[in-house]
Amino acid sequence: MSIDFCGLQLPHRIVNGSGTFDAIAARRVFGEELTSNFPFAAYVSKTITIEPRQGNPAPRLWEASAGLINSIGLPNKGLLGYLREDLPRLVDILTGGERQVPLITNVMGSTAEEISRLLEACGQRDEIAALELNVSCPNVKTGLDIGADPYQLEQVVRAVRPSTTKPLIVKLTPNTADVALCALAAQEGGADAVSLINTLRATALAPPGAHGGERGRWLGAGTGGLSGPAIRVVALAQVSAVAARVEIPVIGMGGVRSPADARELIDVGATLVGVGTESFRDPAAAGRIAAGLQAMRNG
Ligand SMILES: Cc1cc2nc3c(=O)[nH]c(=O)nc-3n(C[C@H](O)[C@H](O)[C@H](O)COP(=O)(O)O)c2cc1C
């Protein structure tokens, strides 16, 4: 079975959520086992920005009842560092012999000009199959809240769209009044696909006696984003609402832990399904979910 996604022919429907599976680190740990059995149909990089970023102050993680709050803050080597250092390593992991796993590079900028530069530079590289634009990360104070406003989102997507001929996926924010309107705005602006959901804005107070951050909050940045099982039903509602409104393909994610979870997102209209937080608990999760899904009818 082959799945068509924006012209890419994929062997199955499971991809990773950006920032939740470090393929370079995984290769160091798992070696050839990772490359010969790469679990994802396409690999999404963590978010890349123009300048290198250190990320947020510690603590950066809080385990909630049925999920994880993170305020990692998008640490990355910046555009040049990514292209020079990470891209060749990723290509080495994703391609070779029979292996041809498409690479989707996820980018974020705080202005249309910055985003255009990122899309143009990455779009010129043959090694990169598609681009994902993160307009939704709630962890970065200076980040793109524009993803929460349909009008601004459409303007930005329209402005940056000509910067690349590669498929452009817009990763929507769930922290908005009407996610389907935002998805429509992305489509109108020229997006080839949308992905959702990113993390839901969340916070945690420092336990009594622990050294708290700002106003007794646990996380160094004060707030973070919730992911994992707790958000699965929110993802189901939002993916369903979006898929009913747009004509472009949808990548659905949020709290997926099993083939049945993935199947539900497909049943409400997702073409591909992202596995995120579950990969931290079990690095083999995506392979297990992809195999289980394929064993189901119309997987
Ligand atoms: C530790 C961590 C880091 C993440 N980093 C990014 C990122 O760099 N860019 C991005 O667009 N989304 C990022 N996300 C969001 C995920 O890609 C995904 O949208 C979200 O976690 C929901 O899926 P899940 O519940 O399966 O984890 C991150 C999530 C986590 C938990």
Ligand as a Chemical Component Dictionary entry (heavy atoms), coordinates in Angstrom:
data_LIG
# 
_chem_comp.id                   LIG 
_chem_comp.type                 NON-POLYMER 
_chem_comp.pdbx_formal_charge   0 
_chem_comp.three_letter_code    LIG 
# 
loop_
_chem_comp_atom.comp_id 
_chem_comp_atom.atom_id 
_chem_comp_atom.alt_atom_id 
_chem_comp_atom.type_symbol 
_chem_comp_atom.charge 
_chem_comp_atom.model_Cartn_x 
_chem_comp_atom.model_Cartn_y 
_chem_comp_atom.model_Cartn_z 
_chem_comp_atom.pdbx_ordinal 
LIG C1  C1  C 0 9.270  17.751 24.173 1  
LIG C2  C2  C 0 8.471  18.247 23.005 2  
LIG C3  C3  C 0 9.070  19.044 22.033 3  
LIG C4  C4  C 0 8.335  19.522 20.951 4  
LIG N1  N1  N 0 8.968  20.288 20.010 5  
LIG C5  C5  C 0 8.265  20.754 18.950 6  
LIG C6  C6  C 0 8.917  21.506 17.934 7  
LIG O1  O1  O 0 10.133 21.729 17.956 8  
LIG N2  N2  N 0 8.147  21.976 16.913 9  
LIG C7  C7  C 0 6.794  21.721 16.807 10 
LIG O2  O2  O 0 6.163  22.165 15.838 11 
LIG N3  N3  N 0 6.159  20.961 17.735 12 
LIG C8  C8  C 0 6.865  20.484 18.802 13 
LIG N4  N4  N 0 6.223  19.690 19.735 14 
LIG C9  C9  C 0 4.789  19.339 19.563 15 
LIG C10 C10 C 0 4.618  17.939 18.977 16 
LIG O3  O3  O 0 5.180  17.836 17.681 17 
LIG C11 C11 C 0 3.128  17.526 18.918 18 
LIG O4  O4  O 0 2.437  18.434 18.092 19 
LIG C12 C12 C 0 2.448  17.508 20.288 20 
LIG O5  O5  O 0 3.341  17.056 21.289 21 
LIG C13 C13 C 0 1.182  16.640 20.325 22 
LIG O6  O6  O 0 1.449  15.293 20.046 23 
LIG P1  P1  P 0 1.717  14.174 21.213 24 
LIG O7  O7  O 0 0.629  14.335 22.228 25 
LIG O8  O8  O 0 1.692  12.852 20.499 26 
LIG O9  O9  O 0 3.066  14.493 21.796 27 
LIG C14 C14 C 0 6.955  19.207 20.830 28 
LIG C15 C15 C 0 6.351  18.394 21.813 29 
LIG C16 C16 C 0 7.078  17.907 22.882 30 
LIG C17 C17 C 0 6.403  17.036 23.905 31 
# 
loop_
_chem_comp_bond.comp_id 
_chem_comp_bond.atom_id_1 
_chem_comp_bond.atom_id_2 
_chem_comp_bond.value_order 
_chem_comp_bond.pdbx_ordinal 
LIG C1  C2  SING 1  
LIG C2  C3  SING 2  
LIG C2  C16 DOUB 3  
LIG C3  C4  DOUB 4  
LIG C4  N1  SING 5  
LIG C4  C14 SING 6  
LIG N1  C5  DOUB 7  
LIG C5  C6  SING 8  
LIG C5  C8  SING 9  
LIG C6  O1  DOUB 10 
LIG C6  N2  SING 11 
LIG N2  C7  SING 12 
LIG C7  O2  DOUB 13 
LIG C7  N3  SING 14 
LIG N3  C8  DOUB 15 
LIG C8  N4  SING 16 
LIG N4  C9  SING 17 
LIG N4  C14 SING 18 
LIG C9  C10 SING 19 
LIG C10 O3  SING 20 
LIG C10 C11 SING 21 
LIG C11 O4  SING 22 
LIG C11 C12 SING 23 
LIG C12 O5  SING 24 
LIG C12 C13 SING 25 
LIG C13 O6  SING 26 
LIG O6  P1  SING 27 
LIG P1  O7  DOUB 28 
LIG P1  O8  SING 29 
LIG P1  O9  SING 30 
LIG C14 C15 DOUB 31 
LIG C15 C16 SING 32 
LIG C16 C17 SING 33 
# 
